Amino acid sequence: MIPVVSWSIVEGGALVFRARFGYSLIARPDRSFERWKAISNANPQCTYPPILLIHGEQDNAIPIAEARSLETQTRALKFKVETYYVKGAGHCGAYELDPQLYIQIVQQFLVRHIDSNVLNHRVQKVKKP
């Protein structure tokens, strides 16, 4: 009885989420990437931002194989993807393992992919009183 009630609550919540926000509560990157690629093909000026995929190799919640599969799918669909697989890190443990390296990788990724004019504009906005 309890599993039926629990499942009903989850399914009901998922329906409410979809109705309210317009997309599924449960992520399906493979479907999202296919949809984005179809939109991109229909509109050549439409581009999508690059992806930085960070994943701990000892993640017990989401196996590293899932991250590698996601990387393969994104590359097959010609999306820009960079990876940072962290040896010794579990689920959400990449930063904790080496904060300086983590910050360095994220900063380098942003510098490579964000127009310097945007970065300078944002910094100037923050500095103004």
Buried (B, 14 or more C-beta within 10 A) or exposed (E): EEEEEEEEEEEEEEEEBEEEEEEEBEEEBEEEBEEBBEEBEEEEEEEEEBBBBBBBBBBEEEEBEEBBEBBEBBEEBEBBBBBBBBEEBBEEEBBEBBEEEBEEBBEEBEEEEEEEEEEEEEEEEEEEE
